[in-house]
Amino acid sequence: MVCYCEIHWNFEKNENMNKKCIKQGMGFFAMLTFISSQMIMGQTIPLTEENWKIIDNENNQPLDFHTVNYKGMEALRLGRHKIAKFEGKTFKNFVLEMYIAGKAMPGVGFRAKDLWDYEFFYCRVFSGGKEDALQYVPVFNGAMPWQLYNAPVYETEATFKPEEWFHLKMEVHGNNMRVFIGGDDKPEMEVELLQHKTEEGAIFLKTSFAEAYFANIKIQELENPFSIKKIENKNTYLSNWEISEQLEGNIYSQRQYYQWMDNAKKEHTWKNIKADGNGIVNLAQYFDHPKESVFARTNIVSEVDKNVTLAFDYTQVLLIAINNQPMFFGRELDMHNFMRIVDGEEKIQLPLQKGNNELVFWIRSDDEWQENNPHYLGRKQAMNWGFVARLE
């Protein structure tokens, strides 16, 4: 039994374990059994209760483990909004393969510090053949920011059909990930990972809005690095911001904006943050419990009085002020792309003065919209909360 446990979780210690088993009098046959089992455990993750912990994503409660036969394959079945966490081992660089069948958005969490901070990849099986079939997002504090990270980098095309088996292969090394669907030699997705809270962590399976099936799950360490094709972004963004503490409620008037902003300047502790390489400011990563709204401000230096074009987009509700003068107030309603953030989708003119100019965003999350969705691990919170901004 001692040998079995060490085989199961420490299959990298082959030589030492072989010697240990021989010394314990296991004999030649036992040693062959040991080596054979070790090879299997190093490659395939058996669908057993010892390996997989099932959790209800809506209320963070444990659930019973069971498998089913789905279309000819023994499979782990997860109902809607469920998580199956692989127990006992963490991974940094790896190759993960499996077969998946589902109706909605089955996915894989990896390098998980816990169920609040991790990298996440999932398949929109109802979007087979479309540009949003595959999705990658970095998850901070439970927020699933799919509206912030989209095509052509973080969403890509793939071919599969709802409720039918398809093969998934993921390769992760360093900051790079690539994904192959259906045995293709060319990856359907190549992306630079963005969640840097942990470089190594747990792996889990997750469903959203409908059940899914997972079979023939194999994983092994990946020693050799690989390069990925990157899409060059030549735009220059407003990258350096300060953010206030979180706020609750909505702004309904100019007078209210002045009151809130004055109070935030006097009472709040402000934090310096930076946009990522594509200009995205993901506000959820800065708060343990992402909720409603925040002020973000930056300074623009101009050599003369002039008007400039501000190109931007945002998650849910946004108020923009320049030098304490409100210039824009809007609510995201573009259902043609399901309220995704698109660089430059909105544009306004900003009157800059010679010298320093304070640009302020009051940005509300999608917490109101999340009222209709299940809670995450038992709590209500924001999922998409951020913006992108640049001067043309």
C-alpha positions as CSV (number, residue, x, y, z in Angstrom):
1,M,0.0,0.0,0.0
2,V,2.9,2.3,0.7
3,C,4.3,1.7,-2.7
4,Y,0.9,2.2,-4.4
5,C,0.5,5.7,-2.9
6,E,4.0,6.7,-3.9
7,I,3.5,5.4,-7.4
8,H,0.2,7.3,-7.7
9,W,1.5,10.7,-6.8
10,N,5.3,10.5,-7.2
11,F,5.8,8.7,-10.5
12,E,8.9,10.7,-11.2
13,K,10.8,8.8,-8.5
14,N,11.0,5.6,-10.6
15,E,14.5,4.3,-9.8
16,N,14.4,4.8,-6.1
17,M,10.9,3.2,-5.8
18,N,12.0,0.2,-7.7
19,K,14.9,-0.4,-5.3
20,K,12.6,0.2,-2.4
21,C,10.0,-2.4,-3.6
22,I,12.7,-5.0,-4.1
23,K,14.2,-4.4,-0.6
24,Q,10.7,-5.0,0.8
25,G,10.6,-8.5,-0.7
26,M,8.1,-7.8,-3.3
27,G,9.9,-10.1,-5.8
28,F,10.3,-10.0,-9.5
29,F,6.6,-10.3,-10.4
30,A,5.6,-7.6,-7.9
31,M,8.3,-5.3,-9.4
32,L,6.9,-5.8,-12.9
33,T,3.4,-5.0,-11.6
34,F,4.8,-1.9,-9.9
35,I,6.5,-0.7,-13.1
36,S,3.4,-1.3,-15.2
37,S,1.2,0.4,-12.7
38,Q,3.6,3.4,-12.6
39,M,3.5,3.8,-16.3
40,I,-0.3,3.8,-16.4
41,M,-0.6,6.2,-13.4
42,G,2.0,8.6,-15.0
43,Q,-0.2,8.9,-18.1
44,T,-3.8,8.2,-17.3
45,I,-5.9,9.6,-14.5
46,P,-8.4,6.9,-13.5
47,L,-12.0,8.0,-13.0
48,T,-12.2,7.1,-9.3
49,E,-13.4,8.8,-6.2
50,E,-9.9,8.9,-4.8
51,N,-8.7,11.0,-7.8
52,W,-11.6,13.4,-8.3
53,K,-13.4,15.6,-5.8
54,I,-16.7,16.9,-7.0
55,I,-18.0,20.3,-6.0
56,D,-21.2,22.2,-6.7
57,N,-20.1,25.5,-8.2
58,E,-23.2,27.3,-7.1
59,N,-23.0,26.7,-3.4
60,N,-19.4,25.3,-2.9
61,Q,-20.8,22.0,-1.4
62,P,-19.2,18.5,-2.0
63,L,-21.1,16.1,-4.2
64,D,-21.0,12.3,-4.8
65,F,-18.7,10.9,-7.4
66,H,-20.0,8.6,-10.2
67,T,-19.3,7.6,-13.7
68,V,-21.5,6.7,-16.6
69,N,-21.2,5.1,-20.1
70,Y,-21.8,7.9,-22.6
71,K,-21.9,7.0,-26.3
72,G,-19.5,4.0,-25.9
73,M,-17.0,5.6,-23.4
74,E,-16.7,5.4,-19.6
75,A,-17.0,9.0,-18.6
76,L,-17.1,11.3,-15.6
77,R,-20.4,13.2,-15.9
78,L,-20.6,16.7,-14.4
79,G,-24.0,18.4,-14.2
80,R,-24.5,22.1,-14.9
81,H,-22.2,24.3,-12.9
82,K,-20.1,21.6,-11.3
83,I,-16.4,21.2,-10.7
84,A,-14.2,18.0,-10.6
85,K,-10.8,18.7,-9.0
86,F,-7.9,16.3,-9.5
87,E,-6.7,15.5,-6.1
88,G,-3.2,15.2,-4.7
89,K,-0.9,16.6,-7.4
90,T,0.0,20.0,-8.9
91,F,1.4,20.8,-12.3
92,K,3.4,23.6,-13.9
93,N,4.4,22.5,-17.4
94,F,2.3,19.6,-18.8
95,V,0.4,18.0,-21.7
96,L,-3.3,17.2,-21.0
97,E,-5.4,15.1,-23.3
98,M,-9.0,13.9,-23.0
99,Y,-12.3,13.4,-24.8
100,I,-15.2,15.8,-24.1
101,A,-18.8,15.9,-25.0
102,G,-21.2,18.6,-23.8
103,K,-24.0,21.0,-24.6
104,A,-22.6,24.4,-23.3
105,M,-19.2,25.3,-22.1
106,P,-17.1,22.5,-20.6
107,G,-13.6,23.7,-19.5
108,V,-10.3,23.0,-17.8
109,G,-8.8,25.0,-14.9
110,F,-5.1,24.7,-14.4
111,R,-2.3,26.1,-12.3
112,A,-5.0,26.7,-9.8
113,K,-3.9,28.3,-6.5
114,D,-7.4,27.4,-5.4
115,L,-10.9,27.7,-6.9
116,W,-10.6,31.5,-6.9
117,D,-7.3,32.1,-8.8
118,Y,-6.4,30.0,-11.8
119,E,-6.0,29.9,-15.6
120,F,-9.1,28.7,-17.4
121,F,-9.7,27.4,-20.9
122,Y,-13.1,26.3,-22.2
123,C,-15.0,25.2,-25.3
124,R,-18.3,26.7,-26.5
125,V,-19.6,23.5,-28.0
126,F,-22.6,25.3,-29.4
127,S,-20.3,27.6,-31.4
128,G,-18.4,25.0,-33.4
129,G,-17.0,26.5,-36.5
130,K,-17.3,30.1,-35.2
131,E,-14.5,32.5,-34.0
132,D,-15.6,32.2,-30.4
133,A,-15.6,28.3,-30.2
134,L,-12.5,28.3,-27.9
135,Q,-12.0,30.8,-25.0
136,Y,-9.1,31.5,-22.6
137,V,-9.4,33.8,-19.5
138,P,-7.3,34.5,-16.5
139,V,-9.5,34.1,-13.4
140,F,-8.8,36.4,-10.5
141,N,-10.8,36.2,-7.2
142,G,-13.5,34.1,-8.9
143,A,-14.2,36.5,-11.8
144,M,-14.7,34.9,-15.2
145,P,-13.9,37.9,-17.5
146,W,-14.8,36.5,-20.9
147,Q,-16.1,39.9,-22.1
148,L,-12.6,41.4,-21.6
149,Y,-10.6,38.8,-23.4
150,N,-11.8,37.9,-26.9
151,A,-11.0,37.4,-30.6
152,P,-8.6,37.2,-32.3
153,V,-6.2,36.3,-29.4
154,Y,-8.3,34.9,-26.6
155,E,-11.1,33.5,-28.6
156,T,-10.5,31.3,-31.7
157,E,-12.3,29.0,-34.1
158,A,-12.6,25.2,-33.7
159,T,-14.9,22.5,-35.1
160,F,-17.0,20.2,-32.9
161,K,-20.7,19.4,-32.3
162,P,-22.9,19.6,-29.2
163,E,-23.2,16.3,-27.3
164,E,-20.7,14.6,-29.5
165,W,-17.2,13.4,-28.4
166,F,-14.2,15.4,-29.6
167,H,-10.5,15.2,-28.6
168,L,-8.8,18.0,-26.7
169,K,-5.0,18.3,-26.3
170,M,-3.5,21.2,-24.2
171,E,0.1,22.0,-23.9
172,V,1.3,24.4,-21.3
173,H,4.9,25.5,-20.7
174,G,6.1,28.7,-19.1
175,N,3.8,31.5,-20.1
176,N,2.6,29.8,-23.3
177,M,-0.4,27.6,-24.0
178,R,-1.5,25.9,-27.2
179,V,-4.6,23.9,-27.9
180,F,-5.3,21.2,-30.5
181,I,-8.9,20.0,-31.3
182,G,-9.7,16.7,-32.9
183,G,-6.2,15.4,-33.5
184,D,-5.1,18.4,-35.6
185,D,-1.4,19.0,-36.0
186,K,-1.8,22.8,-36.1
187,P,-3.0,24.4,-32.9
188,E,-6.4,26.0,-32.9
189,M,-5.3,28.4,-30.1
190,E,-2.0,29.9,-29.1
191,V,-2.0,32.3,-26.2
192,E,0.3,33.9,-23.7
193,L,-1.0,33.2,-20.2
194,L,-2.0,36.1,-18.0
195,Q,-2.7,34.7,-14.5
196,H,0.7,35.1,-12.7
197,K,-0.4,34.6,-9.1
198,T,1.0,31.0,-9.2
199,E,3.3,29.2,-11.7
200,E,2.1,25.8,-10.5
201,G,-1.2,24.5,-9.3
202,A,-4.0,22.0,-9.4
203,I,-6.1,20.9,-12.4
204,F,-9.8,20.7,-12.4
205,L,-12.7,20.2,-14.9
206,K,-15.7,22.6,-14.9
207,T,-19.1,22.9,-16.5
208,S,-21.3,26.0,-17.1
209,F,-25.1,26.0,-17.8
210,A,-25.3,22.4,-19.0
211,E,-23.9,18.9,-18.2
212,A,-20.7,17.6,-19.9
213,Y,-18.8,14.3,-20.1
214,F,-15.0,13.7,-19.8
215,A,-13.2,10.5,-20.7
216,N,-9.7,9.1,-21.3
217,I,-8.0,11.8,-19.3
218,K,-4.2,11.7,-19.6
219,I,-1.6,14.0,-18.3
220,Q,2.2,14.1,-18.2
221,E,4.9,16.6,-17.4
222,L,6.2,18.7,-20.4
223,E,9.9,19.3,-20.3
224,N,10.6,21.0,-23.6
225,P,9.4,24.6,-24.1
226,F,7.7,25.7,-27.3
227,S,7.1,29.0,-29.0
228,I,3.7,30.4,-30.0
229,K,2.6,32.7,-32.8
230,K,1.7,36.1,-31.3
231,I,-0.5,38.7,-32.9
232,E,1.3,42.1,-32.8
233,N,-0.6,45.0,-31.3
234,K,0.8,48.3,-32.4
235,N,-1.5,50.6,-30.4
236,T,-0.3,52.7,-27.5
237,Y,-2.7,52.6,-24.6
238,L,-3.4,54.6,-21.5
239,S,-1.6,52.1,-19.2
240,N,-0.8,53.8,-15.9
241,W,-3.9,54.3,-13.6
242,E,-4.8,54.8,-10.0
243,I,-7.9,53.1,-8.6
244,S,-10.0,53.9,-5.6
245,E,-11.6,51.6,-3.1
246,Q,-14.8,49.8,-4.2
247,L,-18.1,51.7,-4.2
248,E,-21.7,50.6,-4.0
249,G,-24.7,51.9,-5.9
250,N,-25.1,53.9,-9.1
251,I,-24.3,57.5,-10.1
252,Y,-27.5,59.2,-11.3
253,S,-26.4,62.9,-11.5
254,Q,-23.5,65.2,-12.0
255,R,-23.8,66.4,-8.5
256,Q,-23.6,62.9,-7.2
257,Y,-20.4,62.3,-9.2
258,Y,-18.8,65.3,-7.6
259,Q,-19.7,64.2,-4.2
260,W,-18.5,60.6,-4.7
261,M,-15.2,61.7,-6.3
262,D,-14.5,64.3,-3.6
263,N,-15.1,61.8,-0.9
264,A,-12.9,59.2,-2.7
265,K,-10.0,61.7,-3.0
266,K,-10.2,62.5,0.7
267,E,-11.1,59.2,2.3
268,H,-9.9,56.3,0.0
269,T,-6.5,54.7,-0.3
270,W,-5.7,54.7,-4.0
271,K,-3.7,51.9,-5.7
272,N,-1.4,52.2,-8.7
273,I,-2.2,49.7,-11.5
274,K,-1.1,49.0,-15.1
275,A,-3.0,47.8,-18.1
276,D,-1.8,44.7,-19.8
277,G,-0.1,44.6,-23.2
278,N,-3.4,44.8,-25.1
279,G,-4.5,47.7,-23.0
280,I,-7.0,45.7,-20.9
281,V,-7.6,46.9,-17.3
282,N,-9.1,43.9,-15.4
283,L,-10.3,45.4,-12.1
284,A,-11.4,42.1,-10.5
285,Q,-7.7,41.2,-9.9
286,Y,-7.3,44.0,-7.4
287,F,-10.1,43.1,-5.0
288,D,-10.6,39.9,-3.0
289,H,-14.4,40.2,-3.6
290,P,-15.1,42.0,-6.8
291,K,-18.5,43.7,-6.5
292,E,-19.8,46.9,-8.1
293,S,-17.8,50.0,-9.1
294,V,-14.6,52.0,-8.7
295,F,-12.9,55.2,-9.8
296,A,-9.9,55.0,-12.1
297,R,-7.8,58.0,-12.9
298,T,-4.8,58.8,-15.0
299,N,-2.8,62.0,-16.0
300,I,-2.5,63.2,-19.6
301,V,0.2,65.8,-20.3
302,S,-0.4,68.2,-23.2
303,E,2.0,70.8,-24.6
304,V,-0.8,73.0,-25.9
305,D,-4.6,73.4,-25.6
306,K,-6.2,70.9,-28.0
307,N,-8.9,68.3,-28.6
308,V,-7.9,64.6,-28.9
309,T,-9.9,61.5,-29.7
310,L,-10.3,59.0,-26.8
311,A,-11.0,55.5,-28.2
312,F,-12.3,53.1,-25.5
313,D,-14.7,50.3,-24.5
314,Y,-16.0,49.1,-21.1
315,T,-17.9,46.3,-19.4
316,Q,-21.2,47.6,-18.1
317,V,-21.6,51.3,-17.1
318,L,-19.1,54.1,-17.6
319,L,-18.8,57.8,-16.7
320,I,-15.8,59.7,-18.1
321,A,-14.7,63.1,-16.8
322,I,-11.7,65.3,-17.9
323,N,-10.5,67.9,-15.5
324,N,-13.6,67.3,-13.3
325,Q,-15.9,67.9,-16.2
326,P,-18.2,64.9,-17.1
327,M,-17.9,64.1,-20.8
328,F,-19.6,60.7,-21.3
329,F,-22.1,58.5,-19.5
330,G,-23.1,55.2,-21.1
331,R,-24.4,51.7,-20.5
332,E,-23.1,48.7,-22.6
333,L,-25.9,47.5,-24.7
334,D,-24.2,46.0,-27.8
335,M,-25.8,42.6,-27.9
336,H,-24.4,41.9,-31.4
337,N,-21.2,40.9,-29.7
338,F,-22.7,40.1,-26.3
339,M,-21.2,43.2,-24.6
340,R,-17.6,42.1,-25.3
341,I,-14.9,44.8,-24.9
342,V,-13.7,45.8,-28.3
343,D,-10.7,48.2,-28.6
344,G,-11.9,51.5,-30.0
345,E,-15.6,50.6,-30.2
346,E,-16.5,53.9,-28.5
347,K,-14.9,57.3,-29.3
348,I,-15.3,60.8,-27.9
349,Q,-13.5,64.1,-28.1
350,L,-11.5,65.3,-25.0
351,P,-10.6,69.0,-24.6
352,L,-7.1,69.0,-23.1
353,Q,-5.5,72.0,-21.5
354,K,-1.8,72.8,-21.7
355,G,-0.1,70.9,-18.9
356,N,-1.6,68.2,-16.7
357,N,-5.1,66.8,-17.4
358,E,-6.8,64.4,-15.0
359,L,-8.9,61.8,-16.8
360,V,-11.3,59.9,-14.6
361,F,-13.4,56.7,-15.3
362,W,-16.2,55.6,-13.0
363,I,-16.6,52.1,-14.1
364,R,-19.4,49.7,-12.9
365,S,-19.1,45.9,-13.2
366,D,-21.6,43.4,-14.5
367,D,-22.9,42.6,-11.0
368,E,-26.4,43.7,-11.9
369,W,-26.4,41.4,-14.9
370,Q,-25.0,38.5,-12.8
371,E,-28.3,38.6,-10.7
372,N,-29.7,36.2,-13.3
373,N,-26.7,33.8,-13.2
374,P,-25.8,31.3,-10.5
375,H,-23.6,32.5,-7.7
376,Y,-19.9,31.5,-7.8
377,L,-18.9,29.1,-5.0
378,G,-21.9,30.4,-3.0
379,R,-21.3,34.2,-3.4
380,K,-22.6,36.9,-5.6
381,Q,-19.9,38.9,-7.3
382,A,-18.7,40.7,-10.5
383,M,-17.4,38.6,-13.4
384,N,-16.6,41.2,-16.0
385,W,-15.2,44.5,-14.8
386,G,-12.8,46.6,-16.8
387,F,-12.0,48.7,-19.8
388,V,-9.6,49.6,-22.5
389,A,-8.6,53.2,-23.5
390,R,-6.1,55.0,-25.8
391,L,-5.7,58.3,-27.4
392,E,-5.8,58.5,-31.2
